[in-house]
Amino acid sequence: MKKLWMTLLPLLWFTPPGMACEGDCGNSHWAILDPKGPIAADEKHLILTAFALMLIVVIPVIVMTFAFAWKYRASNTRAAYTPKWDNSHLIEGVVWFVPAVIVVILGTLVWRSTHDLTPEKPLVSDVKPLTVQVVAMNWKWLFIYPEQGVASVNQLVMPVGTPVNFRITSDSVMNSFFIPRLGGQIYAMAGMQTQLNLLADTPGTYRGLGTQFSGEGFAGMSFEARATSPEAFQQWVSEAKASPHALDGTRLKQLEVPSENVQPVYFSGVEPQIFESILQKYAPDSAQRVSALCVTPSRLMQAQR
């Protein structure tokens, strides 16, 4: 067994870390490296560029490690032994100059990508964006379409070529919203709203994930993200509107009950401002905040006395 492990150990050098699986891992693929939207495509390019730049240092180090070990092995009596050697301006120049150049290039890429791929930045398109309100719950995802008047649990449907403006919050502990093939991982936090803009340019069904550990049912907290044609999206909206269920305060209370591996459910009607009510539920008392901020000159003079 020890010999087997020693044989397989070198193969770990070629094992890709951070591989994102979709579906059955027996038929898995690299979701992050197979983008289906412009944001994910830009992120893939950034990852590969940074990876290539770092290989400029990594590959020579690996090669020299094996080359030095082979050259200065005990049985090689022809290897020059120079114990008095202590300095080389050429080596020091390479050791400092090459990493410094890589850091400057990586810093420039990160600075540019931070502005170009910022989650709240609207995508440039001639098509009107679709607004989807996202609520992370235990242990499921609630998607509200305020303009269409429908909602769904654990199923996100969007038309291909249409920018989607996600407004994301949590009705429980902090979570993280992520569709690897479309790009953009962003946190969902109670009492706060984060924004994310994505676009799918290829029809298909992609896996969405909750990537922040949130308790017992975390492993099953995934959802189906479907990118369809505009006609198929309208057909789905009509199908959702035919559902006998409506999303109101009572139904929301039922959804707040922790449940695992929930199958997709549609809601034909959405109570107005229900997303805002979830936000306000965890926000500090608005009246107290307004009272604290509204300090009149007379009150200020009384306080100084």
C-alpha positions in Angstrom: 0.0 0.0 0.0 2.9 2.4 0.8 4.4 1.8 -2.6 1.0 2.5 -4.3 0.7 5.8 -2.5 4.3 6.8 -3.5 3.5 6.0 -7.1 0.3 8.0 -7.1 1.7 11.0 -5.1 3.3 12.7 -8.1 -0.1 12.8 -9.9 -1.3 15.3 -7.3 0.7 17.9 -9.1 -1.7 17.7 -11.9 -4.9 17.6 -9.9 -6.9 20.8 -10.6 -7.9 22.5 -7.3 -11.1 24.4 -7.0 -13.0 22.4 -9.7 -16.6 23.4 -9.6 -18.9 20.4 -10.4 -22.4 20.6 -11.8 -24.8 17.7 -11.7 -23.5 14.1 -11.1 -19.8 14.2 -10.4 -19.5 11.1 -12.4 -20.2 13.2 -15.4 -18.8 16.4 -14.0 -17.1 19.3 -15.9 -15.4 22.5 -15.0 -18.4 24.9 -14.7 -16.3 27.9 -14.1 -14.2 27.2 -17.2 -17.2 26.6 -19.3 -19.0 30.0 -19.2 -22.4 30.7 -20.7 -22.5 34.5 -20.2 -20.2 37.5 -20.6 -19.5 38.0 -16.9 -18.4 34.4 -16.5 -16.3 34.6 -19.7 -14.5 37.6 -18.4 -13.9 35.9 -15.1 -12.5 32.8 -16.9 -10.1 35.0 -18.9 -9.0 36.6 -15.7 -8.4 33.3 -13.9 -6.4 31.8 -16.8 -4.3 35.0 -17.2 -3.5 35.0 -13.5 -2.7 31.3 -13.6 -0.4 31.7 -16.6 1.4 34.6 -14.9 2.0 32.6 -11.8 3.3 29.6 -13.8 6.2 31.8 -14.9 7.5 31.4 -11.3 6.1 28.0 -10.5 7.4 26.0 -13.5 11.0 27.1 -13.2 11.0 26.4 -9.5 9.6 22.9 -10.0 12.0 22.1 -12.8 15.0 23.4 -10.9 14.0 21.4 -7.8 14.3 18.1 -9.7 17.3 19.3 -11.8 19.3 20.3 -8.7 18.3 17.1 -6.8 19.5 15.1 -9.8 22.7 17.0 -10.5 23.9 17.1 -6.9 22.9 13.6 -6.0 25.5 11.7 -3.9 26.5 9.4 -6.8 27.4 12.3 -9.1 31.0 13.0 -8.3 31.4 15.4 -11.3 29.1 18.0 -9.8 31.1 21.1 -8.9 31.1 21.9 -5.2 31.6 25.6 -4.4 31.0 26.2 -0.7 32.6 29.7 -0.8 30.0 31.0 -3.3 27.8 33.5 -1.5 26.5 36.1 -4.0 25.3 36.6 -7.6 23.9 39.9 -8.9 22.3 38.1 -11.8 20.4 35.6 -9.7 19.3 38.3 -7.3 18.1 40.5 -10.1 16.0 37.7 -11.6 14.7 36.7 -8.3 13.5 40.2 -7.5 12.7 41.6 -11.0 10.5 38.7 -12.3 8.1 38.5 -9.3 7.9 42.4 -9.2 6.8 42.5 -12.8 4.2 39.7 -12.2 2.8 41.6 -9.1 2.5 44.8 -11.2 0.7 43.0 -14.0 -1.6 41.2 -11.6 -2.3 44.4 -9.7 -3.3 46.1 -12.9 -5.6 43.3 -13.9 -7.2 43.2 -10.5 -7.7 46.9 -10.5 -9.3 46.9 -13.9 -11.4 43.8 -13.3 -12.7 45.2 -10.0 -14.2 48.1 -11.8 -15.3 46.2 -15.0 -16.9 43.3 -13.1 -18.3 45.0 -10.1 -21.6 43.1 -9.3 -23.8 46.2 -9.1 -22.7 47.6 -12.5 -25.5 47.4 -15.0 -24.8 45.4 -18.2 -24.8 47.3 -21.5 -27.6 46.0 -23.6 -30.4 47.2 -25.8 -32.8 44.8 -24.1 -34.7 45.9 -21.0 -33.3 44.2 -17.9 -35.3 41.7 -16.0 -35.6 42.3 -12.2 -35.5 39.2 -9.9 -35.6 39.5 -6.1 -33.8 36.7 -4.4 -34.3 35.5 -0.8 -32.0 32.9 0.8 -34.0 30.7 3.3 -33.4 27.6 5.3 -32.6 25.7 3.0 -34.0 26.9 -0.3 -34.1 29.9 -2.6 -37.1 32.1 -3.2 -37.2 34.0 -6.5 -39.7 36.9 -6.9 -40.5 38.4 -10.3 -42.1 41.7 -9.3 -42.8 42.9 -12.9 -44.4 39.6 -13.9 -46.2 39.1 -10.6 -45.0 35.5 -10.1 -42.5 33.7 -7.8 -40.8 30.4 -7.6 -38.8 28.3 -5.1 -35.6 26.6 -6.2 -36.1 27.4 -9.9 -34.8 30.5 -11.7 -35.9 31.1 -15.2 -34.5 33.9 -17.4 -34.6 34.7 -21.1 -31.4 34.4 -23.1 -29.8 37.7 -24.1 -31.7 39.7 -21.4 -29.7 41.3 -18.5 -30.9 40.1 -15.1 -30.8 42.5 -12.2 -30.7 40.4 -9.0 -31.6 42.1 -5.7 -30.5 39.6 -3.0 -31.2 39.3 0.7 -31.6 36.6 3.3 -34.5 35.6 5.5 -32.1 33.6 7.7 -28.4 33.4 8.3 -25.8 34.7 5.8 -25.5 32.8 2.6 -23.9 33.2 -0.8 -25.6 33.2 -4.2 -23.6 31.7 -7.1 -24.3 30.4 -10.6 -20.8 29.2 -11.7 -21.5 29.2 -15.5 -23.0 32.7 -15.4 -20.4 34.2 -13.0 -20.7 36.4 -9.9 -20.7 35.0 -6.4 -22.2 37.5 -3.9 -23.4 37.3 -0.3 -27.0 37.3 0.9 -27.4 38.9 4.3 -30.4 39.5 6.5 -31.5 43.2 6.6 -29.3 44.1 3.7 -29.6 44.1 0.0 -26.8 43.2 -2.5 -27.0 43.6 -6.2 -25.8 41.3 -9.0 -26.1 41.7 -12.8 -25.8 38.7 -15.0 -26.7 37.6 -18.5 -27.0 34.2 -20.1 -26.1 34.1 -23.8 -26.6 30.4 -24.3 -29.8 28.4 -23.7 -29.5 25.7 -21.1 -30.1 24.5 -17.6 -27.3 25.4 -15.1 -26.8 24.7 -11.4 -27.1 27.4 -8.9 -25.5 27.1 -5.5 -25.6 28.4 -1.9 -21.9 28.5 -1.2 -21.9 29.7 2.4 -22.3 27.0 5.0 -25.7 27.6 6.6 -26.6 24.6 8.7 -27.9 21.1 8.5 -29.6 21.4 5.1 -26.8 23.3 3.4 -25.8 20.3 1.1 -29.2 20.4 -0.6 -29.4 24.2 -1.0 -29.1 24.3 -4.7 -31.4 25.5 -7.4 -32.1 25.1 -11.2 -31.2 28.1 -13.3 -32.8 27.8 -16.8 -31.9 30.1 -19.6 -34.6 30.0 -22.3 -35.8 31.8 -25.3 -38.0 34.9 -24.7 -41.0 33.0 -25.9 -40.3 30.0 -23.6 -39.9 32.5 -20.7 -43.3 34.0 -21.3 -44.7 30.5 -21.5 -43.1 29.7 -18.1 -44.6 32.9 -16.7 -48.0 31.8 -17.9 -47.5 28.4 -16.3 -46.5 30.0 -13.0 -49.6 32.3 -13.1 -51.8 29.1 -13.4 -50.5 27.9 -10.0 -53.1 27.8 -7.3 -50.7 29.1 -4.7 -50.1 32.8 -4.0 -47.1 34.3 -2.2 -48.4 36.3 0.7 -47.6 36.8 4.4 -49.1 33.4 5.4 -47.3 31.5 2.6 -44.0 33.3 3.5 -44.3 32.1 7.1 -44.7 28.5 5.8 -41.6 28.9 3.6 -39.6 30.2 6.6 -39.9 26.7 8.2 -36.6 24.9 7.6 -36.9 22.2 4.9 -34.4 20.3 2.8 -34.1 19.3 -0.8 -37.3 21.3 -1.8 -38.7 20.7 -5.2 -39.6 23.7 -7.4 -42.8 25.4 -6.5 -44.6 28.3 -8.4 -46.7 31.1 -7.0 -49.3 32.8 -9.2 -49.5 36.0 -7.2 -47.1 38.1 -5.2 -48.1 40.3 -2.3 -46.8 43.9 -3.1 -43.6 44.9 -1.2 -43.1 41.4 0.3 -39.4 41.6 -0.6 -39.1 44.9 1.2 -41.0 43.5 4.2 -38.3 40.8 4.5 -35.6 43.5 4.4 -37.3 45.6 7.0 -37.9 42.7 9.3 -34.2 42.6 10.2 -33.5 46.3 9.9 -33.3 48.6 13.0 -36.4 50.5 14.0 -36.8 53.2 11.4 -38.6 55.6 13.7 -35.7 55.5 16.2 -33.2 56.1 13.5 -35.1 59.1 12.1 -35.5 60.5 15.6 -31.8 60.1 16.3 -30.8 61.8 13.0 -33.3 64.7 13.2 -31.6 67.0 15.8 -33.1 70.5 15.7 -31.1 73.6 16.7 -33.2 74.0 19.8 -32.5 70.4 20.9 -28.8 70.9 20.3 -28.8 74.1 22.5 -30.6 72.2 25.3 -28.1 69.4 25.1 -25.2 71.8 25.4 -26.7 73.4 28.5 
